[in-house]
Amino acid sequence: MQTQLPRVFIVRHGATEWSESGRHTGRTDVPLLPQGEQEAAAVAPRLAEITFALVLTSPLARAKRTCELAGFGSRADPDRDLAEWDYGAYEGLTTPQIRQQRPGWYLFRDGCPDGELPEQLGARADRVIARVRAVDGDSLIFSHGHFSRVLAARWLGLPANHGRYLSLSTASLSILGYEHDRDEPTLLLWNDQSHLRERV
């Protein structure tokens, strides 16, 4: 009987005021909205029956609170590499506002002045991948939209900027895994919000 290959479950934090308005929310520690708390709690039944060898969370409050409401607060290890993209001078701005200052700007190509470039985010993602691949069993991660998109791209062996192809909604569940063996990383599930249909 073949042993199940390990998987990495990714939960993006629930809704915040800034995520709802499209403002780039990097290191600003905004809380979840009441709606975001409901969304986070709705994730819990999806994860309750799974045994995780490792649980990690971004140290930012919106991710940590999502982790707590999903039922894993006491088990989670905060990891600074899971923090959201550092948007630097563009923190708190929407894409249209940024493009008024810098026409043609594109996050996954250009990065942010006084913040991070895509390659820097990719280096953080690579460290997280090394950490979860060293574990014998499933891992669970609570993190952020842009970081998780880069994490998935790097899991697949793609450049960090390929995260642009992977939209990710708040309180969504995604799963990284393998097809036949560890040489064939794949996306098993992406941006699933089916747990929100009746609860929120």
LINZI-V347569 format. One record per residue. N is the residue number from 0. SS is DSSP state (H for helix, E for strand, C for the rest). Layout:
N	SS
N	SS
This chain:
0	C
1	C
2	C
3	C
4	C
5	C
6	C
7	E
8	E
9	E
10	E
11	E
12	C
13	C
14	C
15	E
16	H
17	H
18	H
19	H
20	H
21	C
22	C
23	C
24	C
25	C
26	C
27	C
28	C
29	C
30	C
31	E
32	C
33	H
34	H
35	H
36	H
37	H
38	H
39	H
40	H
41	H
42	H
43	H
44	H
45	H
46	H
47	C
48	C
49	C
50	C
51	E
52	E
53	E
54	E
55	E
56	E
57	C
58	C
59	C
60	H
61	H
62	H
63	H
64	H
65	H
66	H
67	H
68	H
69	C
70	C
71	C
72	C
73	C
74	C
75	C
76	E
77	E
78	C
79	H
80	H
81	H
82	C
83	C
84	C
85	C
86	C
87	H
88	H
89	H
90	C
91	C
92	C
93	C
94	H
95	H
96	H
97	H
98	H
99	H
100	H
101	C
102	C
103	C
104	C
105	C
106	H
107	H
108	H
109	H
110	C
111	C
112	C
113	C
114	C
115	C
116	C
117	H
118	H
119	H
120	H
121	H
122	H
123	H
124	H
125	H
126	H
127	H
128	H
129	H
130	H
131	H
132	H
133	C
134	C
135	C
136	C
137	E
138	E
139	E
140	E
141	E
142	E
143	C
144	H
145	H
146	H
147	H
148	H
149	H
150	H
151	H
152	H
153	H
154	H
155	C
156	C
157	C
158	C
159	H
160	H
161	H
162	H
163	H
164	H
165	C
166	C
167	C
168	C
169	C
170	C
171	C
172	E
173	E
174	E
175	E
176	E
177	E
178	C
179	C
180	C
181	C
182	C
183	C
184	E
185	E
186	E
187	E
188	E
189	E
190	E
191	E
192	C
193	H
194	H
195	H
196	C
197	C
198	C
199	C
